[in-house]
Amino acid sequence: MVQRALRYILVLFFLSCGKDVEKITPKKTTLVTSVYASAIVQPDSLYAVYASVAGILDELYVNEGDTVVKGSALFHIFNKSPELTRQNAKINLQEAREAYKGSAAVLEGMRKEIETARLKLQNDSVNFKRQERLWQQEIGSKAEFDNKKLNYELSLNNLNVLENNYDRTKDELRNKVAMAGNTYEAAIVTSNEFTITSKINGRVYAIYKNIGEIVTTVEPLASLGSSDNFLIELLVDEVDIVTLKVNQKVIINLDAYPGEVFEAHVHKIYPKKDERSQTFKIEAVFDRAPEVLFPGLAGEANIIVSEKENTLTIPLEYLMDNHMVKTNDGAVSVEVGAKNLTEVEILSGIDEHTEILKPEQ
């Protein structure tokens, strides 16, 4: 009976001895802190193509995947009304020019009337001056003198009226030509709006309409972007946004390239928060992009916030209550600094020779 009890005690002793507690000592290393973000690759200068007028899609000059140059035609929209407006505006402009400068111009007839009135005034002036000299010599009658004077004054007034009418009509006709020209140019601009052109040198990534479908001004026709330059759109939680700055290093992992790591840097930080997702958008640029990229490639990213060299650290799992560690002499309070997902910086309380124990889970 005594021997059996002794064997039981020995078994318990060996079992307890075999249950070793994990121990480590703090080590000095480079502590890297980062911010996690989801990543989506998008072409630079990506934009949605909209029509400024409504109609029916009549011509498709490009296909998805085609490269385009700035100003090249992408689509043509059919709408008869603007073309009729342009033709009418052209006719009105031609008529206005003809009335102002043409062979049947209104001004030409008025100029002839003025010339006739000027000749009549000259003749009436000569007769009046002659009759005036005679009357000063008491030759002739007062009635004849008054009649010559009246004819002269009527001719002078008629010439003034004709000249004023000519100047006013000339201004009116010139203004009509200008207005007709403006109307015609506006009609040309409106007509040109039915041919939609590319705003950039790039690639057509998507086309949303087919020939014959109705086009409105609120629905996009296509999606265009750069064919060579790509950006990474990063979505960052609002609790991390205050730690981010332009030019910070970014480590990218893309689902399309498993096992590969790409480096980038923060290019732009958008200040407006997405209220729905509670995230901020960050724009990063590849330092060296993969050879093949497509819009919408997804992955994960870590934005490097700081890198502290020769820093005393311990694994995060050895820290208790955010400020305590377990040693052979019991719990010790420590002052902590920066931390990442796996390690935490120790500022004081222990050193690299202190042996610490892993807390029980």
C-alpha positions as a printed NumPy array, in Angstrom:
array([[   0.   ,    0.   ,    0.   ],
       [   2.839,    2.381,    0.876],
       [   4.694,    1.437,   -2.302],
       [   1.63 ,    2.152,   -4.415],
       [   1.238,    5.618,   -2.886],
       [   4.922,    6.312,   -3.445],
       [   4.642,    5.4  ,   -7.131],
       [   1.616,    7.752,   -7.46 ],
       [   3.579,   10.667,   -5.957],
       [   6.512,   10.003,   -8.284],
       [   4.222,   10.   ,  -11.329],
       [   2.754,   13.366,  -10.322],
       [   6.265,   14.746,   -9.797],
       [   7.499,   13.712,  -13.236],
       [   4.317,   15.004,  -14.906],
       [   4.728,   18.383,  -13.261],
       [   8.392,   18.531,  -14.206],
       [   7.557,   17.796,  -17.826],
       [   5.236,   20.782,  -17.967],
       [   7.874,   23.434,  -18.817],
       [   6.852,   27.14 ,  -18.871],
       [   7.908,   29.035,  -22.036],
       [  10.542,   31.659,  -21.293],
       [  12.279,   34.297,  -23.396],
       [  14.438,   37.347,  -22.974],
       [  13.687,   40.675,  -24.711],
       [  15.654,   41.252,  -27.882],
       [  16.757,   44.31 ,  -29.782],
       [  15.448,   44.455,  -33.308],
       [  13.955,   46.789,  -35.914],
       [  10.321,   47.372,  -34.961],
       [   8.128,   48.031,  -37.958],
       [   4.638,   49.475,  -37.374],
       [   2.159,   49.573,  -40.206],
       [  -1.477,   50.231,  -41.103],
       [  -3.512,   47.58 ,  -42.879],
       [  -5.54 ,   48.464,  -45.975],
       [  -7.492,   46.649,  -48.65 ],
       [  -6.111,   47.313,  -52.141],
       [  -7.603,   47.567,  -55.618],
       [  -5.565,   48.324,  -58.752],
       [  -7.022,   50.948,  -61.094],
       [  -5.685,   52.712,  -64.216],
       [  -4.457,   56.248,  -63.757],
       [  -6.801,   58.981,  -65.082],
       [  -9.73 ,   56.563,  -65.056],
       [ -12.974,   58.328,  -65.971],
       [ -16.499,   57.547,  -67.112],
       [ -17.484,   58.818,  -70.568],
       [ -20.811,   60.679,  -70.636],
       [ -22.752,   62.228,  -73.499],
       [ -23.672,   65.896,  -73.24 ],
       [ -26.722,   65.349,  -75.471],
       [ -29.414,   62.694,  -75.772],
       [ -30.179,   60.518,  -78.776],
       [ -29.578,   57.073,  -80.239],
       [ -26.117,   55.5  ,  -80.416],
       [ -25.451,   55.488,  -84.154],
       [ -21.743,   54.652,  -84.481],
       [ -19.177,   52.809,  -82.342],
       [ -15.659,   53.713,  -83.4  ],
       [ -13.809,   51.68 ,  -80.729],
       [ -13.958,   48.327,  -78.964],
       [ -13.086,   47.333,  -75.412],
       [  -9.328,   47.043,  -75.057],
       [  -8.521,   49.501,  -77.866],
       [  -5.946,   52.215,  -77.252],
       [  -7.012,   55.749,  -78.141],
       [  -5.407,   59.158,  -78.416],
       [  -6.751,   62.393,  -77.041],
       [  -9.404,   63.849,  -79.328],
       [ -10.103,   60.645,  -81.258],
       [ -13.772,   59.801,  -81.922],
       [ -15.353,   57.168,  -79.689],
       [ -19.096,   57.304,  -80.442],
       [ -21.585,   59.146,  -82.605],
       [ -25.127,   59.864,  -81.445],
       [ -27.941,   60.334,  -83.929],
       [ -30.422,   63.169,  -83.484],
       [ -31.93 ,   64.922,  -86.529],
       [ -33.09 ,   68.084,  -84.776],
       [ -29.633,   69.644,  -84.15 ],
       [ -28.616,   69.051,  -87.778],
       [ -31.728,   70.857,  -89.03 ],
       [ -31.004,   73.684,  -86.602],
       [ -27.461,   73.94 ,  -87.944],
       [ -28.661,   74.072,  -91.564],
       [ -31.235,   76.756,  -90.786],
       [ -28.628,   78.791,  -88.924],
       [ -26.316,   78.572,  -91.944],
       [ -29.059,   79.805,  -94.273],
       [ -29.858,   82.725,  -91.955],
       [ -26.189,   83.666,  -91.833],
       [ -25.9  ,   83.631,  -95.625],
       [ -29.004,   85.826,  -95.955],
       [ -27.692,   88.278,  -93.361],
       [ -24.358,   88.547,  -95.172],
       [ -26.099,   89.027,  -98.512],
       [ -28.258,   91.813,  -97.085],
       [ -25.19 ,   93.49 ,  -95.624],
       [ -22.632,   93.138,  -98.426],
       [ -24.2  ,   91.283, -101.346],
       [ -25.146,   92.495, -104.801],
       [ -28.753,   92.976, -103.705],
       [ -27.757,   94.627, -100.443],
       [ -30.167,   97.053,  -98.826],
       [ -27.33 ,   99.481,  -98.175],
       [ -26.499,   99.739, -101.874],
       [ -29.97 ,  101.13 , -102.645],
       [ -29.731,  103.549,  -99.747],
       [ -26.328,  104.749, -100.949],
       [ -27.848,  105.565, -104.357],
       [ -30.668,  107.494, -102.701],
       [ -28.121,  109.457, -100.672],
       [ -26.102,  110.24 , -103.808],
       [ -29.258,  111.483, -105.57 ],
       [ -30.203,  113.58 , -102.526],
       [ -26.664,  114.984, -102.367],
       [ -26.842,  116.052, -106.04 ],
       [ -30.249,  117.626, -105.484],
       [ -28.922,  119.468, -102.439],
       [ -25.991,  120.713, -104.459],
       [ -28.334,  121.99 , -107.203],
       [ -30.762,  123.593, -104.739],
       [ -27.818,  125.185, -102.933],
       [ -26.545,  126.768, -106.157],
       [ -30.026,  128.083, -107.03 ],
       [ -30.52 ,  129.417, -103.522],
       [ -27.15 ,  131.225, -103.441],
       [ -27.809,  132.725, -106.857],
       [ -31.272,  133.903, -105.833],
       [ -29.851,  135.242, -102.589],
       [ -27.338,  137.406, -104.444],
       [ -30.046,  138.678, -106.734],
       [ -32.323,  139.491, -103.82 ],
       [ -29.47 ,  141.393, -102.14 ],
       [ -29.364,  143.492, -105.333],
       [ -33.146,  143.893, -105.107],
       [ -33.594,  141.804, -108.242],
       [ -36.451,  139.347, -108.354],
       [ -39.325,  138.725, -105.959],
       [ -39.363,  137.838, -102.275],
       [ -41.561,  134.83 , -103.006],
       [ -39.049,  133.428, -105.479],
       [ -36.224,  133.885, -102.927],
       [ -38.227,  132.169, -100.202],
       [ -39.052,  129.276, -102.552],
       [ -35.368,  128.695, -103.43 ],
       [ -34.429,  128.857,  -99.764],
       [ -37.153,  126.337,  -98.828],
       [ -36.031,  123.917, -101.541],
       [ -32.46 ,  124.127, -100.266],
       [ -33.48 ,  123.522,  -96.641],
       [ -35.732,  120.574,  -97.617],
       [ -32.906,  118.992,  -99.614],
       [ -30.498,  119.433,  -96.689],
       [ -32.921,  117.869,  -94.228],
       [ -33.705,  114.999,  -96.631],
       [ -29.997,  114.247,  -97.045],
       [ -29.5  ,  114.223,  -93.251],
       [ -32.452,  111.838,  -92.823],
       [ -31.153,  109.485,  -95.511],
       [ -27.63 ,  109.478,  -94.056],
       [ -28.965,  108.777,  -90.547],
       [ -31.155,  105.969,  -91.893],
       [ -28.163,  104.56 ,  -93.732],
       [ -25.974,  104.522,  -90.605],
       [ -28.735,  102.989,  -88.483],
       [ -29.545,  100.328,  -91.093],
       [ -25.863,   99.535,  -91.519],
       [ -25.475,   98.959,  -87.763],
       [ -28.618,   96.809,  -87.678],
       [ -27.477,   94.669,  -90.601],
       [ -23.977,   94.296,  -89.141],
       [ -25.478,   93.179,  -85.812],
       [ -27.736,   90.705,  -87.613],
       [ -24.694,   89.211,  -89.341],
       [ -22.919,   88.904,  -85.991],
       [ -25.942,   87.308,  -84.304],
       [ -26.501,   84.933,  -87.197],
       [ -22.811,   83.978,  -87.05 ],
       [ -23.039,   83.296,  -83.321],
       [ -26.171,   81.199,  -83.819],
       [ -24.465,   79.201,  -86.566],
       [ -21.335,   78.61 ,  -84.459],
       [ -23.485,   77.493,  -81.524],
       [ -25.322,   75.106,  -83.832],
       [ -21.996,   73.693,  -85.045],
       [ -20.843,   73.182,  -81.442],
       [ -24.118,   71.455,  -80.601],
       [ -23.792,   69.284,  -83.694],
       [ -20.217,   68.372,  -82.763],
       [ -21.389,   67.286,  -79.317],
       [ -23.048,   64.315,  -81.001],
       [ -19.572,   62.971,  -81.732],
       [ -17.975,   61.992,  -78.414],
       [ -14.182,   62.066,  -78.283],
       [ -11.524,   60.823,  -75.884],
       [ -10.191,   63.265,  -73.286],
       [  -6.915,   61.368,  -72.77 ],
       [  -4.343,   59.119,  -74.376],
       [  -5.301,   55.737,  -72.966],
       [  -7.355,   52.563,  -73.308],
       [ -11.034,   51.704,  -73.498],
       [ -11.702,   49.42 ,  -70.526],
       [ -15.488,   49.089,  -70.81 ],
       [ -18.353,   49.996,  -73.165],
       [ -21.836,   50.08 ,  -71.658],
       [ -24.016,   50.759,  -74.721],
       [ -24.679,   49.028,  -78.045],
       [ -25.569,   50.565,  -81.397],
       [ -29.257,   51.418,  -81.521],
       [ -29.666,   51.931,  -77.787],
       [ -30.937,   55.188,  -76.33 ],
       [ -28.244,   57.468,  -74.909],
       [ -28.949,   59.909,  -72.077],
       [ -26.804,   62.445,  -70.283],
       [ -26.975,   60.608,  -66.939],
       [ -25.763,   57.149,  -67.975],
       [ -22.077,   56.491,  -68.797],
       [ -21.205,   55.208,  -72.242],
       [ -17.755,   53.822,  -71.473],
       [ -14.832,   53.753,  -69.065],
       [ -11.408,   55.046,  -70.159],
       [  -8.07 ,   55.229,  -68.381],
       [  -4.329,   55.136,  -68.846],
       [  -2.977,   52.108,  -70.698],
       [   0.424,   52.13 ,  -68.963],
       [   0.15 ,   53.798,  -65.573],
       [  -1.76 ,   52.181,  -62.721],
       [  -2.621,   53.337,  -59.206],
       [  -3.502,   51.393,  -56.07 ],
       [  -6.628,   52.505,  -54.254],
       [  -6.313,   51.725,  -50.54 ],
       [  -9.168,   51.824,  -48.05 ],
       [  -7.987,   52.664,  -44.523],
       [  -9.971,   52.564,  -41.295],
       [ -10.668,   55.976,  -39.767],
       [  -8.753,   55.091,  -36.572],
       [  -5.531,   54.809,  -38.589],
       [  -5.835,   57.765,  -40.966],
       [  -4.104,   60.285,  -38.67 ],
       [  -0.859,   58.276,  -38.802],
       [  -0.541,   58.394,  -42.585],
       [   1.489,   60.796,  -44.709],
       [   2.379,   61.214,  -48.369],
       [   5.442,   59.207,  -49.545],
       [   5.157,   56.55 ,  -46.823],
       [   6.234,   53.103,  -47.986],
       [   3.528,   50.572,  -48.905],
       [   3.894,   46.789,  -49.13 ],
       [   1.41 ,   45.224,  -51.567],
       [   0.23 ,   41.622,  -51.926],
       [  -2.007,   40.973,  -54.952],
       [  -4.248,   37.926,  -55.269],
       [  -3.215,   37.606,  -58.921],
       [   0.465,   37.27 ,  -57.905],
       [   0.482,   34.855,  -54.934],
       [   3.729,   34.762,  -52.995],
       [   5.028,   38.   ,  -54.543],
       [   5.465,   41.292,  -52.737],
       [   5.406,   44.694,  -54.45 ],
       [   6.525,   48.033,  -53.082],
       [   4.742,   51.328,  -53.556],
       [   4.448,   54.697,  -51.846],
       [   1.54 ,   56.87 ,  -50.737],
       [   0.782,   59.408,  -53.457],
       [  -2.411,   61.077,  -52.269],
       [  -4.646,   61.052,  -49.195],
       [  -8.295,   61.908,  -49.817],
       [  -9.65 ,   63.974,  -46.904],
       [ -13.321,   62.952,  -47.14 ],
       [ -14.494,   59.903,  -45.212],
       [ -16.862,   57.416,  -46.786],
       [ -19.701,   57.478,  -44.273],
       [ -21.038,   54.134,  -45.413],
       [ -17.824,   52.143,  -44.955],
       [ -16.216,   54.475,  -42.381],
       [ -12.972,   54.401,  -44.377],
       [ -10.68 ,   56.891,  -46.091],
       [  -9.32 ,   56.439,  -49.606],
       [  -5.554,   56.513,  -50.107],
       [  -3.874,   56.554,  -53.507],
       [  -0.537,   54.761,  -53.87 ],
       [   1.86 ,   54.418,  -56.806],
       [   3.95 ,   51.346,  -57.615],
       [   7.704,   51.8  ,  -57.259],
       [   8.022,   48.931,  -59.698],
       [   4.761,   47.624,  -61.096],
       [   4.109,   44.043,  -62.27 ],
       [   4.435,   43.523,  -65.999],
       [   0.736,   42.747,  -66.448],
       [  -2.007,   44.632,  -64.636],
       [  -5.764,   44.831,  -65.093],
       [  -8.322,   47.175,  -63.55 ],
       [  -9.903,   45.751,  -60.436],
       [  -7.07 ,   43.447,  -59.315],
       [  -7.498,   43.081,  -55.571],
       [  -5.129,   42.443,  -52.696],
       [  -3.919,   43.633,  -49.314],
       [  -1.485,   46.327,  -48.298],
       [   0.476,   47.47 ,  -45.285],
       [   1.441,   51.134,  -45.075],
       [   4.677,   51.494,  -43.119],
       [   4.155,   54.131,  -40.437],
       [   7.529,   53.826,  -38.665],
       [  10.703,   51.734,  -38.526],
       [  12.647,   51.923,  -35.233],
       [  16.049,   50.275,  -35.251],
       [  17.817,   48.713,  -32.255],
       [  14.559,   48.659,  -30.287],
       [  13.988,   46.433,  -27.255],
       [  10.92 ,   44.317,  -27.99 ],
       [   8.991,   41.325,  -26.709],
       [   6.257,   39.295,  -28.392],
       [   2.869,   40.859,  -27.873],
       [   1.552,   37.641,  -26.334],
       [   3.968,   38.027,  -23.37 ],
       [   2.427,   41.37 ,  -22.359],
       [  -0.276,   41.299,  -19.663],
       [  -2.866,   44.035,  -19.18 ],
       [  -0.941,   46.271,  -21.594],
       [   1.74 ,   47.147,  -19.001],
       [   2.837,   43.987,  -17.113],
       [   5.155,   41.037,  -17.769],
       [   5.671,   37.854,  -15.753],
       [   9.202,   37.128,  -14.505],
       [  10.783,   34.531,  -12.222],
       [  10.372,   37.031,   -9.407],
       [   6.727,   37.729,  -10.195],
       [   4.824,   40.357,  -12.241],
       [   6.759,   43.472,  -13.226],
       [   5.324,   46.726,  -14.578],
       [   6.824,   47.953,  -17.856],
       [   6.493,   51.043,  -19.977],
       [   5.58 ,   50.218,  -23.568],
       [   5.991,   52.217,  -26.769],
       [   5.133,   51.401,  -30.362],
       [   3.62 ,   48.075,  -31.276],
       [   2.595,   46.092,  -34.316],
       [   0.568,   42.932,  -34.754],
       [   3.232,   40.679,  -33.189],
       [   5.682,   42.79 ,  -31.155],
       [   5.681,   45.623,  -28.66 ],
       [   8.433,   48.079,  -27.737],
       [   9.67 ,   48.073,  -24.116],
       [  10.853,   51.485,  -22.928],
       [  11.605,   50.665,  -19.274],
       [  10.975,   48.117,  -16.511],
       [  13.084,   45.249,  -17.9  ],
       [  16.166,   44.866,  -20.044],
       [  17.462,   42.385,  -22.592],
       [  18.8  ,   40.121,  -19.834],
       [  15.477,   39.791,  -17.98 ],
       [  13.907,   36.391,  -18.334],
       [  10.139,   36.654,  -18.807],
       [   7.523,   33.917,  -18.73 ],
       [   4.654,   33.418,  -21.139],
       [   1.345,   34.057,  -19.374],
       [  -1.035,   31.158,  -19.092],
       [  -3.868,   31.313,  -21.59 ]])
